[in-house]
Amino acid sequence: MPVHVVAACLGHADPSITLRVYAHVIRTAEASAADVFTQAIGE
């Protein structure tokens, strides 16, 4: 989901606030997505 949509749902005036608060979640999701992609291509 785009960060500006999440920010609006949470009531954050600026998406940068959302990114600062939830950066650890985004990094975890990126790592998880990379793992899924690696498994999908069979490496």
PyMOL Python script that loads the backbone (N, CA, C, O; Angstrom):
from pymol import cmd

cmd.read_pdbstr("""\
ATOM      1  N   MET A   1       0.853  -1.167   0.000  1.00  0.00           N
ATOM      2  CA  MET A   1       0.000   0.000   0.000  1.00  0.00           C
ATOM      3  C   MET A   1       0.901   1.231   0.000  1.00  0.00           C
ATOM      4  O   MET A   1       1.878   1.279   0.747  1.00  0.00           O
ATOM      5  N   PRO A   2       0.591   2.210  -0.812  1.00  0.00           N
ATOM      6  CA  PRO A   2       1.416   3.428  -0.867  1.00  0.00           C
ATOM      7  C   PRO A   2       1.474   4.135   0.493  1.00  0.00           C
ATOM      8  O   PRO A   2       0.483   4.206   1.219  1.00  0.00           O
ATOM      9  N   VAL A   3       2.649   4.646   0.810  1.00  0.00           N
ATOM     10  CA  VAL A   3       2.858   5.255   2.124  1.00  0.00           C
ATOM     11  C   VAL A   3       1.934   6.459   2.349  1.00  0.00           C
ATOM     12  O   VAL A   3       1.521   6.704   3.482  1.00  0.00           O
ATOM     13  N   HIS A   4       1.609   7.199   1.316  1.00  0.00           N
ATOM     14  CA  HIS A   4       0.732   8.358   1.528  1.00  0.00           C
ATOM     15  C   HIS A   4      -0.679   7.922   1.924  1.00  0.00           C
ATOM     16  O   HIS A   4      -1.372   8.646   2.639  1.00  0.00           O
ATOM     17  N   VAL A   5      -1.101   6.761   1.471  1.00  0.00           N
ATOM     18  CA  VAL A   5      -2.416   6.239   1.852  1.00  0.00           C
ATOM     19  C   VAL A   5      -2.388   5.805   3.319  1.00  0.00           C
ATOM     20  O   VAL A   5      -3.310   6.103   4.079  1.00  0.00           O
ATOM     21  N   VAL A   6      -1.336   5.109   3.707  1.00  0.00           N
ATOM     22  CA  VAL A   6      -1.191   4.683   5.100  1.00  0.00           C
ATOM     23  C   VAL A   6      -1.121   5.903   6.012  1.00  0.00           C
ATOM     24  O   VAL A   6      -1.750   5.932   7.069  1.00  0.00           O
ATOM     25  N   ALA A   7      -0.357   6.902   5.601  1.00  0.00           N
ATOM     26  CA  ALA A   7      -0.241   8.124   6.400  1.00  0.00           C
ATOM     27  C   ALA A   7      -1.603   8.776   6.613  1.00  0.00           C
ATOM     28  O   ALA A   7      -1.930   9.206   7.719  1.00  0.00           O
ATOM     29  N   ALA A   8      -2.381   8.843   5.557  1.00  0.00           N
ATOM     30  CA  ALA A   8      -3.712   9.450   5.675  1.00  0.00           C
ATOM     31  C   ALA A   8      -4.605   8.635   6.619  1.00  0.00           C
ATOM     32  O   ALA A   8      -5.338   9.205   7.427  1.00  0.00           O
ATOM     33  N   CYS A   9      -4.542   7.319   6.516  1.00  0.00           N
ATOM     34  CA  CYS A   9      -5.347   6.463   7.401  1.00  0.00           C
ATOM     35  C   CYS A   9      -4.961   6.626   8.858  1.00  0.00           C
ATOM     36  O   CYS A   9      -5.811   6.551   9.745  1.00  0.00           O
ATOM     37  N   LEU A  10      -3.670   6.851   9.106  1.00  0.00           N
ATOM     38  CA  LEU A  10      -3.184   7.008  10.474  1.00  0.00           C
ATOM     39  C   LEU A  10      -3.324   8.433  10.991  1.00  0.00           C
ATOM     40  O   LEU A  10      -3.106   8.695  12.174  1.00  0.00           O
ATOM     41  N   GLY A  11      -3.688   9.349  10.107  1.00  0.00           N
ATOM     42  CA  GLY A  11      -3.848  10.735  10.520  1.00  0.00           C
ATOM     43  C   GLY A  11      -2.547  11.521  10.543  1.00  0.00           C
ATOM     44  O   GLY A  11      -2.470  12.583  11.160  1.00  0.00           O
ATOM     45  N   HIS A  12      -1.521  10.999   9.868  1.00  0.00           N
ATOM     46  CA  HIS A  12      -0.246  11.720   9.810  1.00  0.00           C
ATOM     47  C   HIS A  12      -0.330  12.799   8.741  1.00  0.00           C
ATOM     48  O   HIS A  12      -0.769  12.541   7.620  1.00  0.00           O
ATOM     49  N   ALA A  13       0.087  13.992   9.087  1.00  0.00           N
ATOM     50  CA  ALA A  13       0.022  15.117   8.154  1.00  0.00           C
ATOM     51  C   ALA A  13       1.017  14.971   7.012  1.00  0.00           C
ATOM     52  O   ALA A  13       0.807  15.505   5.923  1.00  0.00           O
ATOM     53  N   ASP A  14       2.099  14.246   7.267  1.00  0.00           N
ATOM     54  CA  ASP A  14       3.166  14.114   6.278  1.00  0.00           C
ATOM     55  C   ASP A  14       3.602  12.656   6.224  1.00  0.00           C
ATOM     56  O   ASP A  14       3.869  12.069   7.273  1.00  0.00           O
ATOM     57  N   PRO A  15       3.683  12.047   5.039  1.00  0.00           N
ATOM     58  CA  PRO A  15       4.117  10.651   4.929  1.00  0.00           C
ATOM     59  C   PRO A  15       5.503  10.384   5.513  1.00  0.00           C
ATOM     60  O   PRO A  15       5.808   9.249   5.877  1.00  0.00           O
ATOM     61  N   SER A  16       6.343  11.411   5.607  1.00  0.00           N
ATOM     62  CA  SER A  16       7.675  11.195   6.187  1.00  0.00           C
ATOM     63  C   SER A  16       7.582  10.786   7.651  1.00  0.00           C
ATOM     64  O   SER A  16       8.446  10.064   8.149  1.00  0.00           O
ATOM     65  N   ILE A  17       6.546  11.238   8.342  1.00  0.00           N
ATOM     66  CA  ILE A  17       6.327  10.826   9.734  1.00  0.00           C
ATOM     67  C   ILE A  17       6.076   9.322   9.772  1.00  0.00           C
ATOM     68  O   ILE A  17       6.651   8.608  10.594  1.00  0.00           O
ATOM     69  N   THR A  18       5.220   8.852   8.885  1.00  0.00           N
ATOM     70  CA  THR A  18       4.901   7.428   8.812  1.00  0.00           C
ATOM     71  C   THR A  18       6.152   6.620   8.505  1.00  0.00           C
ATOM     72  O   THR A  18       6.385   5.577   9.117  1.00  0.00           O
ATOM     73  N   LEU A  19       6.948   7.088   7.572  1.00  0.00           N
ATOM     74  CA  LEU A  19       8.171   6.378   7.216  1.00  0.00           C
ATOM     75  C   LEU A  19       9.151   6.309   8.387  1.00  0.00           C
ATOM     76  O   LEU A  19       9.783   5.276   8.610  1.00  0.00           O
ATOM     77  N   ARG A  20       9.279   7.400   9.131  1.00  0.00           N
ATOM     78  CA  ARG A  20      10.195   7.396  10.283  1.00  0.00           C
ATOM     79  C   ARG A  20       9.713   6.438  11.379  1.00  0.00           C
ATOM     80  O   ARG A  20      10.509   5.714  11.977  1.00  0.00           O
ATOM     81  N   VAL A  21       8.415   6.445  11.630  1.00  0.00           N
ATOM     82  CA  VAL A  21       7.868   5.618  12.709  1.00  0.00           C
ATOM     83  C   VAL A  21       7.903   4.134  12.351  1.00  0.00           C
ATOM     84  O   VAL A  21       8.191   3.290  13.200  1.00  0.00           O
ATOM     85  N   TYR A  22       7.607   3.821  11.080  1.00  0.00           N
ATOM     86  CA  TYR A  22       7.453   2.420  10.685  1.00  0.00           C
ATOM     87  C   TYR A  22       8.557   1.919   9.764  1.00  0.00           C
ATOM     88  O   TYR A  22       8.355   0.941   9.044  1.00  0.00           O
ATOM     89  N   ALA A  23       9.707   2.560   9.770  1.00  0.00           N
ATOM     90  CA  ALA A  23      10.813   2.160   8.888  1.00  0.00           C
ATOM     91  C   ALA A  23      11.236   0.718   9.127  1.00  0.00           C
ATOM     92  O   ALA A  23      11.566   0.010   8.176  1.00  0.00           O
ATOM     93  N   HIS A  24      11.232   0.271  10.375  1.00  0.00           N
ATOM     94  CA  HIS A  24      11.637  -1.106  10.675  1.00  0.00           C
ATOM     95  C   HIS A  24      10.687  -2.125  10.037  1.00  0.00           C
ATOM     96  O   HIS A  24      11.115  -3.202   9.621  1.00  0.00           O
ATOM     97  N   VAL A  25       9.416  -1.787   9.964  1.00  0.00           N
ATOM     98  CA  VAL A  25       8.434  -2.683   9.343  1.00  0.00           C
ATOM     99  C   VAL A  25       8.668  -2.753   7.845  1.00  0.00           C
ATOM    100  O   VAL A  25       8.588  -3.828   7.250  1.00  0.00           O
ATOM    101  N   ILE A  26       8.955  -1.616   7.237  1.00  0.00           N
ATOM    102  CA  ILE A  26       9.196  -1.571   5.798  1.00  0.00           C
ATOM    103  C   ILE A  26      10.437  -2.384   5.456  1.00  0.00           C
ATOM    104  O   ILE A  26      10.425  -3.134   4.480  1.00  0.00           O
ATOM    105  N   ARG A  27      11.498  -2.254   6.230  1.00  0.00           N
ATOM    106  CA  ARG A  27      12.726  -3.026   5.973  1.00  0.00           C
ATOM    107  C   ARG A  27      12.466  -4.519   6.101  1.00  0.00           C
ATOM    108  O   ARG A  27      12.971  -5.306   5.301  1.00  0.00           O
ATOM    109  N   THR A  28      11.684  -4.919   7.098  1.00  0.00           N
ATOM    110  CA  THR A  28      11.351  -6.324   7.288  1.00  0.00           C
ATOM    111  C   THR A  28      10.533  -6.843   6.117  1.00  0.00           C
ATOM    112  O   THR A  28      10.771  -7.951   5.637  1.00  0.00           O
ATOM    113  N   ALA A  29       9.578  -6.059   5.658  1.00  0.00           N
ATOM    114  CA  ALA A  29       8.747  -6.464   4.524  1.00  0.00           C
ATOM    115  C   ALA A  29       9.574  -6.588   3.252  1.00  0.00           C
ATOM    116  O   ALA A  29       9.351  -7.500   2.455  1.00  0.00           O
ATOM    117  N   GLU A  30      10.524  -5.684   3.056  1.00  0.00           N
ATOM    118  CA  GLU A  30      11.389  -5.753   1.879  1.00  0.00           C
ATOM    119  C   GLU A  30      12.236  -7.020   1.910  1.00  0.00           C
ATOM    120  O   GLU A  30      12.387  -7.683   0.884  1.00  0.00           O
ATOM    121  N   ALA A  31      12.784  -7.361   3.055  1.00  0.00           N
ATOM    122  CA  ALA A  31      13.594  -8.574   3.176  1.00  0.00           C
ATOM    123  C   ALA A  31      12.740  -9.804   2.928  1.00  0.00           C
ATOM    124  O   ALA A  31      13.177 -10.744   2.263  1.00  0.00           O
ATOM    125  N   SER A  32      11.542  -9.803   3.452  1.00  0.00           N
ATOM    126  CA  SER A  32      10.626 -10.927   3.253  1.00  0.00           C
ATOM    127  C   SER A  32      10.258 -11.072   1.780  1.00  0.00           C
ATOM    128  O   SER A  32      10.203 -12.187   1.260  1.00  0.00           O
ATOM    129  N   ALA A  33      10.007  -9.966   1.117  1.00  0.00           N
ATOM    130  CA  ALA A  33       9.674 -10.000  -0.305  1.00  0.00           C
ATOM    131  C   ALA A  33      10.846 -10.523  -1.121  1.00  0.00           C
ATOM    132  O   ALA A  33      10.650 -11.265  -2.083  1.00  0.00           O
ATOM    133  N   ALA A  34      12.046 -10.149  -0.751  1.00  0.00           N
ATOM    134  CA  ALA A  34      13.234 -10.638  -1.449  1.00  0.00           C
ATOM    135  C   ALA A  34      13.366 -12.144  -1.280  1.00  0.00           C
ATOM    136  O   ALA A  34      13.724 -12.841  -2.230  1.00  0.00           O
ATOM    137  N   ASP A  35      13.085 -12.653  -0.093  1.00  0.00           N
ATOM    138  CA  ASP A  35      13.142 -14.096   0.143  1.00  0.00           C
ATOM    139  C   ASP A  35      12.117 -14.839  -0.707  1.00  0.00           C
ATOM    140  O   ASP A  35      12.426 -15.882  -1.283  1.00  0.00           O
ATOM    141  N   VAL A  36      10.921 -14.314  -0.786  1.00  0.00           N
ATOM    142  CA  VAL A  36       9.872 -14.937  -1.596  1.00  0.00           C
ATOM    143  C   VAL A  36      10.277 -14.931  -3.061  1.00  0.00           C
ATOM    144  O   VAL A  36      10.099 -15.931  -3.756  1.00  0.00           O
ATOM    145  N   PHE A  37      10.811 -13.832  -3.532  1.00  0.00           N
ATOM    146  CA  PHE A  37      11.235 -13.737  -4.923  1.00  0.00           C
ATOM    147  C   PHE A  37      12.344 -14.742  -5.232  1.00  0.00           C
ATOM    148  O   PHE A  37      12.327 -15.399  -6.273  1.00  0.00           O
ATOM    149  N   THR A  38      13.302 -14.851  -4.320  1.00  0.00           N
ATOM    150  CA  THR A  38      14.405 -15.803  -4.511  1.00  0.00           C
ATOM    151  C   THR A  38      13.876 -17.226  -4.599  1.00  0.00           C
ATOM    152  O   THR A  38      14.324 -18.001  -5.445  1.00  0.00           O
ATOM    153  N   GLN A  39      12.939 -17.577  -3.746  1.00  0.00           N
ATOM    154  CA  GLN A  39      12.346 -18.918  -3.790  1.00  0.00           C
ATOM    155  C   GLN A  39      11.556 -19.125  -5.080  1.00  0.00           C
ATOM    156  O   GLN A  39      11.568 -20.220  -5.643  1.00  0.00           O
ATOM    157  N   ALA A  40      10.876 -18.094  -5.549  1.00  0.00           N
ATOM    158  CA  ALA A  40      10.062 -18.212  -6.756  1.00  0.00           C
ATOM    159  C   ALA A  40      10.913 -18.473  -8.000  1.00  0.00           C
ATOM    160  O   ALA A  40      10.491 -19.190  -8.908  1.00  0.00           O
ATOM    161  N   ILE A  41      12.115 -17.886  -8.037  1.00  0.00           N
ATOM    162  CA  ILE A  41      12.946 -18.097  -9.219  1.00  0.00           C
ATOM    163  C   ILE A  41      13.862 -19.297  -9.053  1.00  0.00           C
ATOM    164  O   ILE A  41      14.651 -19.619  -9.942  1.00  0.00           O
ATOM    165  N   GLY A  42      13.749 -19.958  -7.904  1.00  0.00           N
ATOM    166  CA  GLY A  42      14.440 -21.212  -7.695  1.00  0.00           C
ATOM    167  C   GLY A  42      15.916 -21.134  -7.391  1.00  0.00           C
ATOM    168  O   GLY A  42      16.662 -22.051  -7.736  1.00  0.00           O
ATOM    169  N   GLU A  43      16.354 -20.085  -6.767  1.00  0.00           N
ATOM    170  CA  GLU A  43      17.774 -19.984  -6.409  1.00  0.00           C
ATOM    171  C   GLU A  43      17.972 -20.198  -4.940  1.00  0.00           C
ATOM    172  O   GLU A  43      19.102 -20.150  -4.456  1.00  0.00           O
TER     173      GLU A  43
END
""", "prot")
cmd.dss("prot")
cmd.show_as("cartoon", "prot")
cmd.util.cbc("prot")
cmd.orient("prot")
